């Protein structure tokens, strides 16, 4: 008799954060979901993204980001939302894209314990080890969006591997 042990395992709850939640964090969410689905681990993960600011609340990711992502097989459908205080309690890992995101998250963390959940995206890179942040491609050209996806694919793969080892 088959047991439903997958559903009984604790989930990894990950929130990706950038400034507006329309380029970097929404893409990190899409890349991570894709990798988790490919690994058949959907039942073990809760993956979401949010922005420091609420300027783009309710919007889909930037059309340029979606176009670059779709070429790599990622369908970005997340609607932008701001970080909420409840996120610090609901998620195990809160991953910022750059120093400013990290500082803003630390300022918003309701306790020392919740502040310990904050990590930097590039800390999980295994190929782009020189990168110390994921740059915002919003005001740049196509190469910026491609570079962000390169970094996110590397970091998300490293994160997934790191979480598998912890199990």
C-alpha positions as CSV (number, residue, x, y, z in Angstrom):
1,X,0.0,0.0,0.0
2,X,1.3,3.4,-1.0
3,X,1.6,6.1,1.7
4,X,1.2,9.7,1.1
5,X,4.4,10.6,2.9
6,X,5.3,13.4,0.5
7,X,2.4,15.5,1.7
8,X,3.5,14.9,5.3
9,X,6.9,16.4,4.9
10,X,7.4,19.9,6.0
11,X,7.4,22.5,3.3
12,X,10.1,24.9,2.4
13,X,8.5,28.3,2.4
14,X,10.5,30.8,0.3
15,X,9.8,34.4,-0.4
16,X,11.8,36.3,-3.1
17,X,12.0,40.1,-2.7
18,X,13.1,42.9,-4.9
19,X,12.1,46.6,-5.1
20,X,8.9,46.5,-7.2
21,X,8.3,42.8,-7.7
22,X,8.0,43.0,-11.4
23,X,11.4,41.9,-12.6
24,X,13.9,40.1,-10.3
25,X,11.8,38.6,-7.5
26,X,8.9,37.5,-9.8
27,X,11.5,35.9,-12.1
28,X,13.2,34.1,-9.2
29,X,9.8,32.8,-8.2
30,X,9.2,31.5,-11.7
31,X,12.6,29.9,-12.1
32,X,12.4,28.3,-8.6
33,X,8.9,26.9,-9.3
34,X,10.2,25.5,-12.6
35,X,13.1,23.8,-11.0
36,X,11.0,22.4,-8.2
37,X,8.4,21.0,-10.6
38,X,11.2,19.4,-12.7
39,X,12.5,17.7,-9.6
40,X,8.9,16.5,-8.7
41,X,9.1,18.4,-5.4
42,X,6.0,20.7,-5.7
43,X,4.5,19.3,-2.5
44,X,7.5,20.3,-0.4
45,X,7.6,23.9,-1.4
46,X,5.6,27.2,-1.0
47,X,7.2,29.8,-3.3
48,X,6.1,33.4,-3.6
49,X,7.6,36.8,-4.3
50,X,7.0,40.4,-3.1
51,X,8.4,43.9,-3.5
52,X,9.6,46.4,-1.0
53,X,7.4,49.1,-2.6
54,X,3.8,48.8,-3.6
55,X,4.0,50.9,-6.8
56,X,3.2,48.0,-9.1
57,X,0.7,46.2,-6.8
58,X,-1.5,43.9,-8.8
59,X,0.6,44.1,-12.0
60,X,2.1,41.3,-14.0
61,X,5.9,41.2,-14.3
62,X,7.4,43.7,-16.7
63,X,6.6,42.7,-20.3
64,X,10.3,42.6,-21.3
65,X,11.1,40.3,-18.3
66,X,8.2,38.0,-19.3
67,X,9.5,37.9,-22.9
68,X,13.0,36.9,-21.9
69,X,11.7,34.4,-19.4
70,X,9.3,32.7,-21.8
71,X,12.1,32.1,-24.2
72,X,13.7,30.0,-21.4
73,X,10.5,28.2,-20.6
74,X,9.4,30.3,-17.6
75,X,5.8,31.6,-17.6
76,X,5.7,34.5,-15.2
77,X,2.1,35.0,-14.0
78,X,2.7,36.4,-10.5
79,X,0.9,39.6,-9.6
80,X,3.1,42.1,-7.8
81,X,2.4,42.7,-4.1
82,X,4.3,44.4,-1.3
83,X,6.1,42.6,1.6
84,X,3.8,42.2,4.6
85,X,4.7,41.8,8.2
86,X,3.0,38.4,8.1
87,X,5.5,37.3,5.5
88,X,8.2,37.2,8.2
89,X,6.2,34.6,10.1
90,X,4.8,32.7,7.1
91,X,8.1,32.1,5.3
92,X,11.2,30.2,6.3
93,X,13.5,32.0,3.9
94,X,13.2,35.6,2.7
95,X,15.6,36.2,-0.1
96,X,16.6,39.7,-1.2
97,X,18.2,40.6,-4.5
98,X,20.5,43.4,-3.5
99,X,21.9,45.2,-0.4
100,X,19.1,47.8,-0.4
101,X,16.5,45.0,-0.4
102,X,18.3,43.3,2.4
103,X,18.6,46.5,4.5
104,X,14.9,47.3,3.9
105,X,13.9,43.8,4.9
106,X,16.0,43.9,8.1
107,X,14.3,47.2,9.0
108,X,10.9,45.7,8.6
109,X,11.6,42.4,10.4
110,X,9.4,42.3,13.5
111,X,12.0,40.5,15.6
112,X,15.6,39.3,15.7
113,X,14.3,35.7,15.0
114,X,12.5,36.8,11.8
115,X,15.5,38.8,10.7
116,X,17.5,35.6,10.7
117,X,15.4,34.3,7.8
118,X,16.7,37.0,5.5
119,X,19.3,35.9,2.9
120,X,21.0,37.2,-0.3
121,X,20.0,35.6,-3.6
122,X,23.6,35.5,-4.9
123,X,24.8,33.6,-1.8
124,X,23.4,30.5,-3.6
125,X,25.2,31.0,-6.9
126,X,27.6,28.2,-7.8
127,X,28.7,29.4,-11.3
128,X,28.4,33.2,-10.9
129,X,30.3,33.3,-7.7
130,X,31.7,36.8,-8.4
131,X,28.2,38.3,-8.3
132,X,27.3,39.9,-5.0
133,X,23.8,41.0,-6.0
134,X,21.2,40.6,-8.7
135,X,21.0,44.0,-10.6
136,X,17.8,45.6,-11.5
137,X,17.3,45.3,-15.3
138,X,14.4,47.8,-15.4
139,X,16.3,50.7,-16.9
140,X,18.6,48.7,-19.1
141,X,18.5,46.7,-22.3
142,X,18.0,43.1,-23.3
143,X,21.4,42.0,-22.0
144,X,20.4,43.1,-18.5
145,X,17.3,40.9,-18.5
146,X,19.4,37.9,-19.8
147,X,22.0,38.4,-17.1
148,X,19.4,38.5,-14.4
149,X,17.9,35.2,-15.6
150,X,21.4,33.7,-15.8
151,X,22.1,34.7,-12.2
152,X,18.6,33.5,-11.0
153,X,18.9,30.1,-12.7
154,X,22.3,29.6,-11.0
155,X,21.2,30.8,-7.6
156,X,17.9,28.9,-7.7
157,X,19.6,25.7,-8.6
158,X,22.1,26.3,-5.8
159,X,19.3,27.0,-3.4
160,X,17.4,23.9,-4.4
161,X,20.5,21.8,-3.9
162,X,21.2,23.4,-0.6
163,X,17.6,22.6,0.6
164,X,17.8,19.0,-0.6
165,X,21.0,18.5,1.4
166,X,19.3,19.9,4.5
167,X,16.6,17.2,4.3
